[in-house]
Amino acid sequence: MVRRQKIRCLAGVVLLFLTVAADAFAQLDSTVRAALDKRLSEYFAAIEFEGPETQKGECDFLIDTCVDSLMRQHVALSAYEHYRDSKVMGAEAVAIHVFDKWFDSGKVKMRDDNELLAARIFAEFNRRSLIGSQAQEMTLFDLDGDPITLFDEPSDRFTVLYFYDTSCPTCKVQSLLLRNLFREEDFPVDFIAVYASDNEEEWRDYAFGQLRFDARMVRVHHMWDPVMESDFQRKYGVIQTPRMFLIAPDGTILGRELDVRALAMMLHNIFDEVELDYGNDESIALYDSLFGDGPLSAKEVHDVSNYIEANTLPKGDTLMFRQMTGDLMYYLSLHSGEAYKEGMARLVEEKILSRPDVWKTRDDSLKVVGMAQMFDDLLSRSAPGTRVPDLKVPGTLLSGNRTKTGEFRLRRLGGRNNYIMFVTDGCNVCAARKEAAVRLVAGNKKVKALIINVDEVLASDPDLASELFDSFDLSSLPFVLITDKKARIYRRYVIDL
């Protein structure tokens, strides 16, 4: 509100000059001219971040207010030159508007025909590539000499369009900075480098030298148009090089006349600040439909996670990869059972914790990486293939039709298949598993079952309880694992007793 009041106050002062000073300005009073220019500069600075449409309206209002033709010419030229020369991205749209409405229409005269011609060229070479407009379609040739049409249809990623010349010193600096940017920040973008001249040998040397990127996710395309049939100069205002644009997947021009610093800021804003929500009802329904109601294996979970990766990351779609992988982790966390847990173990290790290049934002750390680290810690305990710890624990050992209560060493249970079951009081599922264990071992000399009441261990031997919690994932009970006769774990999170 304060900012808007300041703008209106400055506008009032400018309007006062335009009304009161007309006669003096007609006599080319230098003092009045200087004072007016100062007020105009202050006003343009005040509305700098108001957006192009607002700025266009303000310029029209000021120019239209002038009753003296010389005053109107001065104000119109001041507005045109301010926005033509502005370093603020997108300001040229206002300059083109002022030219079209006031100068090209003949409502206001420019100083001379040469100035009018220069303004007409500026408008012609910039109007097709303004921010918010659609990227112009053009056909160029790649390194193999094949014609490639650009921007004729939507893409699956953002595009950096870079026009350069091998003899341009500024291009060499920007190309070096681009190499550094994409080496340090592997953004999933298409980088289209367009050589603006016609020396093929220099082009190829430059493409494989200065514009060779060590980046896995950046897809680089080298293009040129040696006979200039694509009209890329007018379509993208390539009067001089370098000239760089950022284009959205739908073809909308998001940035123009970028340097590498501005490009990096825009890419970070696009890829780093997206906050995702995970585990909503739609994602749960999706994975329910994928995994179905039948028996599930850890391999099926792993296959789904591989499918997600294969159909997102090679295309540079890290956003979709993060969304679907995060949803899958949240989905798995809602389910018990061997397939879900073992599937989770591989998911967090292979798709999250080993991919810091993908999961790198603060939002990722809070919602995904931290949770994955917690699961990784729990799932690393009593992993298949390892031996159970050599602990002596109190419990009830079921063997055949016999039941024995006492203390037992986990590595010396003596069965070919040993079911070690951790339970808690008041748990209906635990009670059902104990009954299933009794039926399982009845008459089967190869199978033994040791039932350990975690509540009793906590009450009688807190130190042992601590060792058990460090050795096994007891975050949810019952927890059942199976060891062989050598005390090696080959299954855990067992529910199918």
N, C-alpha and C positions, 0 to 999 in steps of 0.2 A: 504494500500500500504506500509506504514512504517513497519507494522508487517511482511508482506511477505519479505521485504528486510532484516529485522533482521533474519528471519528464514534462508534465503539463505546465509547470512553472517555466521551464526553459522554452517550451513552445510559445507560451504567451509573450516572453521577451522577444523571441524571433519575430513573431507576428507584429509586435509593436514596431520593430525596425522596418519591416516590410511596408507598413502603412505610413509611418511618419517620415521615413527617410527617402521616399520615392523621388522627390524633387532634387534632394541633394545628391542622390545616387545618379540621377540622370545627368548631373553635371560632373560625374566621375570624381566625386569628393573622396580622396584617398583615406581620410580619417574615418568616414562613414563606412567605406568598403572594408577596411581592416576590422572595424568593430563588428560589422555584420558577419564577416568570415569567422571571427572568433566565436560568435554566438552559434553560427551554423555548425562549427566543429564540435562545440560542446553538446549541441543537440543530437548530432549524429552519433557521438560517443555514448550519450545517454540511452539511445534506442538500439544500441549495437546488438544486444542479445534478445531483442523482442521478436525475432523471427522475420523472414523475408516478406511475408504478406503484410504484416504490420508496418514494416519499414517502407514498402511500396506505397501504402496508403498515406503514411506521414509525408513522404516526398511529394506525392500528388497534391496533398493538402497545402503544403508550403508553396509549391510552384503556382498552384491555382489562385492562391491568395494575392499574388503580386499583381498590381494594377498597371505597373509600368513595364514596358516590354524589355528595357535594358535590365531592370531589376529581375524580371522573370528569367531572362537568359542567364544572368549571373547565378541565381539560385539553382536553376536546372543544371547548369554546368558543374556547380559545386557538388550537387548531389550525385551526378553521373560520375565525376572524377573520383569522388570519395569512395564510392562502391566499386568502381572499376579497379582502383588501386589498393583496396582494402586487403589485409592479410587474413581476415576472418573468412573461414571456409563457407562458401555459399553466397557471399556478398555480391558476386558478379550477376546473380539473378536480378538483383535490384537495379544494377546499372543497365542491364538489358531492358528491363521494364521502362526505366526512365527514357532510354533512347527510343524505344518503340513508340511510346505514348506521346512524347513531347518533341523529339527531334526528327525522327523518321517520318512522323505524321505531318511535319511542317508547322506545328503549333508554335515551336520555338526554333529560332535560327541558331546554328552553331557559328563559331567565329569565321570559318571559311570552309570552302569545299574539301580541302585536304583533311581537315579535322572531321568533317562529316563522313568522308570515305573511311578514315581510320576507325571511327566508331561503328560504322556499318560492318567492317571486317571483324572487329572485336565481337559484335553481336552474332554474326554469322558463324564464327568459329567457336562459339561458346554455348549457344542456345540449345544445342542438341544433347549436351552432356551435363546439364545442371543437376544439382542434388535433388533427388526425388523423382527424376525422370527415368524412363526406361533406357537401359544400355542399348546403343544402336547396333543392329546386326551388321556383321561384316565378315567377308570371306578372305582368309589369309592362307599362307602356305607354311607347312611345318618343315622340319629338317630333312624329311624324306621327299619333300616336294609335293606332298598331298594337300589338296585344298581342304581347309577346315572352316566351317561356318560357326561363328561365335554369337552367342546371345540370341539364337533363333528360337530357343525354348528354355524353360526353367532348368536350373542346375540342382544338384544335390548338396552343394556347398557354397561358401562365399568365395569370391574371386578377386584377386589382386591383378589389376591390369596395368602393366608397366611399359611405357614407351621410352626408348633410349636410343642413343647413337654411340657408336664405338669411339668417335672422336670428341665426345662431350666430356669435359673434365668433371662437371657436377654429376654426370651419370656414373662415372667411375667411383666417386665417393659414395653415392647412394647405393650402388651395386655392392660395394664392400659392406656398407651398413646393413643391407638386406641379408647378405650371407651371415653376418653376425647375429642378426635378429632371428633368423630361422634355425640357426644352429643352437641358440640358447632357448628359443621358444618355438617348439615344433607345432605350429598351428595347423589345424586341418583345413587348408585352403588350396584352391587352384591358383597357381602363379603363372600368369600368361605374360611372357616377356616378348614385346614386339619391337623388332629392329626397324628403325625409321629410315634407313638408307638402303643402298643396293650393292654393297661389296660383300659377296658371299663368303669369301675367305675370312675377312675380318669378323663377319657375323658368327661363323662357326667357332673361330678361336675364342671370341668373347663369350659365346654361349657355354662352351666347355671349360672356360677359365673363370672369368669374373662372375658368371651367373650359374656356377655349379654349386648346388646346395647340398649340404650333408644333413638332410632332414627326412625322416621316415614318412611323415604324414603330409608334407607339402608336395603336391603334384605339380611338376614344372612342365610348361609347354612353351617351346621356342617357336616364334612365328615371324614372318616378314611378308612384305608385298612389294617386290622390287620394281614392278611396273606401275604401282600406285593406283590400281583399279578399284580398291576397296573404299577409297575416299576417307580413310581413317583420319586424315589431317583435319578435315572439316567436322567430321562426326564427333571427334574427341578433342578438338582444339589443339592439335599438335603442331603449333607454329614453331615451338622450340622444345628441346628435351632437357631434363627428364620430365615426364608427365605421368602421374600415377593416380589410379582410381581404386576404390573399394566398392564392390558390387555384390548385392545380396543374392541369395539363391533364386529369387523370383525375378531377377534382372534389374531391380531398383538400384540406382546409383546412390550410395551412402556417403561416399567421400570423394573429393576431387582435388587436384593440385596438392596431393599429399607428399610430405617427405616421410622418411622412415620413422622418425619419432612420432609423428601424428598417426601414421599407420599402426604402429605398435600400440598406441593408446586406444585406438578404435578396436583393434583385435582383442585386446585385453578386456575392454568393456563388453564385447560380444561373448567371449568364451569363458571369462572368469567370474562374471557376476550373476550368472543364471543360478537361481536357487530352485532346487527340485524337491518335490515331496514324494515320499516313497510309501509303498504299502497300502494304497487306497483300495477301495472296494473293487474298482475296475481291474486293477492289476491282480488282485487275488482271484477274481473270476477268470481272468485270462490264464493264469497258471493252473487253476483248477481244471480248466478245459484242456490244457496241454497234457497234464499228467494223468487226468482221468481218475476213475474210481478203482481201477484194478491194481494189482501188485506193482510197486514201483522199485526200480533199481537206481543205485547211485550213478550208474552209467547213463541212464536216461536224463538225469539232472545235468550231468556233465555235457551230454550231447546238446541239450538246450542252451547251456551257457556258451558252448562253442559256436552254435548257430547264431546267437546274438552277436558274438564278436565278429564272425566271418561276414555278417551282413551289415556291419556298422563301421568298424575301425578302418578296413581297407578303403572305404569311401570317405574317411575323414569325419564321420558322423559320431564324434565323441559324446555329443549330447544324448543321442538315442542309446548309445552303449551304456552310458552312466545311468540313464533312467531305467532301462530294462534290467540291467545287472543289479542295481540297487533294489529294485522291486523284487527281483528273484531272491536276494539275500533276506529281505524282510519276510517274504513268503515262506521260505524255508525255516526261518526262526519261529514261525507259528506252529510248526509240526514236529512231532517226535518220531522216532523210528530210524532205523539204520540207513535207509536210502536218503532221507532228508539230511541227516547229520553228516554222512560221508560225502554227500553231494555238496553240502555247505563247506566241508573241509577243503575240497579242491577249489571251490568257487572263490573263497576268500584268499587262498594262497595264489592261484593262477590269474584271477581276473581283477583282483583289487590290490592286495598288498605288494604284488610284484609289478604293478603298473603305476608308479608315482608320476609318470608322464601324462597320465589321463586323470587320475584322482589328485588334483593339486590345488583346489580352491579351499577356502576356509569352510565353505558350505559342505564340501566333500568330507573334510576332516571331522566336522561335527556330526554329520548324518550317516556317513558310510564307513570311512576309514577307521574311526574309533571303534565302531561296532564290530567291524571285521577283525580288528586286533583282539577284541575281547573273545570273539568266537574262536579265533586262531589259537589263543592261549588255552581255552577249554578243550578244544578238539585235538590239541597236541598231546594231551594226557591220555595214557593207555592206548596209544595208536596201534592199529593192527600191524603185526610183525614184530612187535616188541614183547619182552617178557614182563609179566606182572611183577611188581616190586616184591621183594622177599620180606613181607610183613606177616606178623602173627596177629590174627584178628579173632575176636569172639564172634560166634555165630552158630547156626544150626546146619549140619551137613546131612543132606539126603543122599542115600546110596541104596539102590534097590528098594526094598521095603523097610530099610532101617533108617532111623533118625538118631543123630548124635549131636548133643550140645556141648560146646566147650570152646577152646581156642585152636585155630588151625593156621598153618602156614600156607599162604596163597600159592606158593610154588610146589607144594607137596600134597596136593589133593588126591592124586593117584588115579584119576579117571582119564580115559581117552578123550572124552569131551567133558570139560568142567564148566558148569554154569555158575558164575559168581554174580549174586543178585544183591544189590543195595536197596533197602526199603525203609519206609518211615511209618510211624504209627498213624492210624486214622486215615489211611490212604486206601480207597476202594480198589484202585488199579493195582496197588502193591499187593493187596490181599488176593486179588484174582491171579496175579502172576505167581504167588506162592502156591496156590492151589494147582496151577498149571505145572509148576515144577514138580510137585508131588506125583502127578500123573505121568510126567515125562520120565522120571527115573524109575518108576515102579517096574520091577522085573527086567531092568536094563542095566547089566553090570558095567557097561562101557561109559555110562553117563552118571555124573555126580553133580549135585547142586548145593552150593553154599549160600545160605541166606544170612545177610548181615544187616542188623537193625541199626541204622545210623544214629537214631535218637539215643539208644543205649550206649553206643560208643562215645557220643558226645558227653553223656552224663558220667560215665565211668573212667574215661581216659581221654581228656581233651587233646593231649599231645598226639596220640594215635589218630584221633579224628582229624587233626590238622594234616598229618601225613596222608591220610586217605583223600582228603579234599585236594591236596597238592598232586596226588597221583591219578585221580579219576575225576571225570566230569560229573560231579554230584549236584549240579545246579538244578536238576530236575529228576525226581525219583518216581517210579523205580528206574534204576540203571542196571542193565544186564549185559555182561560180556561173556564170551566163551573162550577158554584156553584149551590147548591140546595137552598131550601127556608131558611135554617138555615145558609147560607153563607159558607158551607163546600165545599171545592174543591173536585170534584170527577173525573174530566178529565182536562188535559192541553195539550198544543201543538196540539190543535185540528185543522184539516184541512178539515174535511168532514162536512162542514156546509150545 
